[in-house]
Amino acid sequence: MNRTLLVIALLFMNPFIPTTQAGPRDAQWKSVEEAIRKGLPKTAITNLEPIIAGAMADRAYAEAVKGIGQKIALEGNVQGNKPEEKITRLEAEIAKAPKEMAPLMDALLAEWYWHYFQQNKWRFMRRTATAEQPGKDFTTWDLPRLFAEIGQQFEKALAAEKILKATPISAWNDLLPKGTMPDSYRPTLYDFIAHEALEFYTSGEQAAAKPEEAFELSAGSPILDGAEKFVAWKPETTDASRRS
């Protein structure tokens, strides 16, 4: 198994899973874990603040994201462990994050949405779309709307292609523990996030998120014809998501 962001996403959703950390802030991380073990989430949050500040100052972005993620999870648990609380907090952190951190955090947000779906799959499979435009409360969304949001988050992350391709995956070892596969399989942060997105796009649940009359290309259409016929082609579809 290679590195996976879903493991980190689950860890942040449940910060009461012990973690390991080696580095200049090792003692500080131990104080966070000790507070968590004692059932003192507010103390753990307080202990995370200097870790995040120190990591940001050192440009140790992987450690900073890890600290922010655990802080959000702890704050969410204090507020009643509502998934919408955690996602709202992560969105706020992304908005002020350095450009080096934002793409991975966008991908992490996509994984949080995906995990929320996995935990509530039965609700989404029974929920139908309404005529009203979906609001910001993702707990009321139907499956196509939720999957569209996940896709948008992955696209937003991958849009920082230049930064991601210049960042070796090893630079994020503090956040993404090594798996059994060598880093050469996914050498950069771009490769890593692209594979995470691919797993989402190829999941079996994608079929359930398609519109009732999803647009499909016919082999007999001008799609493979010459340029003149292709440009003149005006395919007809009732799939609103595919209309130009």
C-alpha positions in Angstrom: 0.0 0.0 0.0 1.2 3.5 -0.8 0.7 6.7 1.0 -3.0 7.8 1.2 -4.6 11.0 2.2 -7.7 9.2 3.4 -5.8 7.8 6.4 -4.8 11.3 7.4 -8.4 12.6 6.8 -9.7 9.9 9.1 -7.1 10.8 11.7 -8.1 14.4 11.7 -11.8 13.5 12.0 -10.9 11.4 15.0 -7.9 13.1 16.8 -8.0 10.6 19.6 -5.9 8.1 17.6 -2.3 8.3 18.8 0.2 9.7 16.4 4.0 9.7 16.2 6.1 12.8 15.5 9.8 13.2 15.4 11.5 16.6 15.2 12.2 19.8 17.0 8.7 19.9 18.4 8.6 16.3 19.6 8.1 17.2 23.2 5.2 19.6 22.3 3.5 16.9 20.3 3.8 14.5 23.3 2.0 17.1 25.4 -0.8 17.2 22.9 -1.2 13.4 23.0 -1.1 13.4 26.8 -3.9 16.0 27.0 -6.0 13.9 24.5 -5.4 10.7 26.5 -6.5 12.5 29.7 -9.7 13.7 28.0 -8.6 17.4 27.9 -9.3 18.5 24.3 -9.2 22.2 25.2 -5.7 21.8 26.7 -4.7 19.8 23.6 -5.9 22.7 21.4 -3.9 25.2 23.5 -0.8 23.0 23.2 -1.2 22.8 19.4 -1.1 26.6 19.0 2.7 26.9 19.5 3.3 23.8 17.3 1.4 25.4 14.4 3.1 28.8 14.8 6.6 27.2 15.0 6.0 25.0 12.0 4.7 27.9 10.0 7.8 30.0 10.9 10.1 27.1 9.9 8.1 26.5 6.7 7.5 23.0 7.9 4.3 23.0 6.0 3.5 19.3 6.4 3.7 19.6 10.2 1.7 22.8 10.1 -1.2 21.1 8.2 -1.1 18.2 10.6 -1.4 20.6 13.6 -4.2 22.6 11.9 -6.1 19.4 11.1 -5.9 18.0 14.6 -6.8 21.4 16.1 -9.9 21.6 13.8 -10.9 18.0 14.8 -10.6 18.8 18.5 -12.5 22.0 18.2 -15.2 20.2 16.3 -15.5 17.6 18.9 -15.8 20.2 21.6 -18.7 21.8 19.6 -20.6 18.5 19.4 -18.6 16.5 16.8 -20.7 17.8 13.8 -19.0 17.2 10.4 -20.2 20.6 9.1 -18.3 22.4 12.0 -15.0 20.7 11.0 -15.5 21.4 7.3 -16.4 25.0 7.9 -13.3 25.5 10.0 -11.0 23.8 7.4 -12.4 26.1 4.7 -11.5 29.1 6.8 -8.0 27.8 7.4 -7.5 27.1 3.6 -8.5 30.7 2.9 -5.5 32.1 4.9 -3.0 29.3 4.2 0.2 29.9 2.3 0.2 28.8 -1.3 2.5 25.9 -0.5 -0.1 24.4 1.9 -3.4 25.3 0.3 -3.4 22.5 -2.5 -2.9 19.7 0.0 -5.5 21.2 2.3 -8.0 21.4 -0.6 -7.4 17.7 -1.3 -7.9 17.0 2.4 -11.2 18.9 2.3 -12.2 16.7 -0.7 -11.4 13.6 1.4 -13.4 15.0 4.3 -16.4 15.4 2.1 -15.8 11.8 0.7 -15.6 10.4 4.2 -18.8 12.2 5.1 -20.5 10.5 2.2 -19.1 7.1 3.2 -20.5 7.5 6.7 -23.9 8.6 5.4 -24.1 6.6 2.1 -27.6 5.3 2.9 -29.0 8.8 3.2 -27.6 10.0 -0.1 -28.8 6.9 -1.9 -32.3 7.6 -0.8 -32.2 11.4 -1.3 -33.5 13.0 -4.5 -32.7 16.3 -6.1 -35.0 19.2 -5.4 -36.1 22.0 -7.8 -34.4 24.6 -5.5 -30.8 25.5 -5.9 -28.7 23.7 -3.2 -27.6 26.0 -0.3 -24.3 26.0 1.5 -25.4 23.3 4.0 -23.8 20.2 2.6 -25.8 18.0 4.9 -28.8 18.7 2.8 -27.2 18.1 -0.6 -28.0 15.3 -2.9 -25.4 13.0 -4.3 -24.6 14.8 -7.6 -24.1 18.1 -5.7 -21.8 16.5 -3.1 -19.7 14.7 -5.7 -19.5 17.9 -7.7 -18.1 19.7 -4.7 -15.5 16.9 -4.1 -14.5 17.1 -7.8 -14.2 20.9 -7.5 -11.9 20.6 -4.5 -9.6 18.2 -6.3 -9.6 20.4 -9.4 -8.7 23.4 -7.2 -5.9 21.5 -5.6 -4.5 20.3 -8.9 -4.7 23.8 -10.4 -1.5 24.6 -8.5 0.3 22.4 -10.9 3.6 24.3 -10.9 4.0 24.3 -7.1 2.9 20.7 -6.8 5.2 19.3 -9.5 8.1 21.2 -7.9 7.4 19.6 -4.5 8.8 16.1 -3.9 6.5 13.9 -2.0 9.3 13.3 0.6 8.9 17.0 1.7 5.5 15.9 3.2 6.8 12.9 5.2 5.6 14.5 8.4 2.0 14.3 7.2 2.1 11.4 4.8 3.8 8.4 6.3 5.6 6.1 3.9 3.9 3.1 2.6 5.3 -0.1 1.1 5.7 1.4 -2.4 8.7 3.5 -3.3 8.3 7.3 -3.8 9.3 6.9 -7.4 5.7 5.7 -8.1 4.4 9.0 -7.1 7.4 11.3 -6.9 5.8 14.7 -6.5 2.9 16.1 -4.5 1.1 16.6 -7.9 1.3 12.8 -8.6 0.0 12.0 -5.2 -3.0 14.3 -5.3 -3.8 13.3 -8.9 -3.9 9.6 -7.8 -6.1 10.5 -4.9 -8.5 12.3 -7.3 -8.4 9.3 -9.7 -9.5 7.0 -6.9 -12.5 9.2 -6.3 -13.4 9.5 -10.0 -13.2 5.8 -10.6 -15.2 4.8 -7.5 -18.3 2.7 -8.1 -20.6 5.3 -6.5 -20.0 7.7 -9.4 -22.7 5.9 -11.4 -25.3 6.8 -8.8 -24.3 10.5 -9.0 -24.9 10.8 -12.8 -28.0 12.7 -14.0 -31.0 10.6 -15.0 -30.3 11.4 -18.6 -26.6 11.7 -18.5 -24.9 12.7 -21.8 -23.1 9.8 -23.5 -21.1 9.9 -26.7 -22.1 7.5 -29.5 -19.5 5.7 -31.6 -21.5 6.8 -34.6 -21.3 10.5 -33.7 -18.9 13.0 -35.4 -16.6 12.8 -32.3 -14.0 10.9 -34.3 -14.7 12.5 -37.7 -12.6 15.2 -39.4 -12.2 18.7 -38.0 -14.9 20.2 -40.3 -17.6 17.8 -39.3 -16.6 17.9 -35.6 -16.8 21.7 -35.4 -20.2 21.7 -37.2 -21.5 19.1 -34.8 -24.2 20.3 -32.3 -25.0 17.4 -30.0 -28.4 17.5 -28.3 -28.7 16.6 -24.7 -31.0 17.1 -21.7 -28.1 16.8 -19.3 -27.8 20.4 -18.0 -24.3 19.8 -16.7 -23.1 19.2 -20.3 -24.8 22.1 -22.0 -22.4 24.8 -23.3 
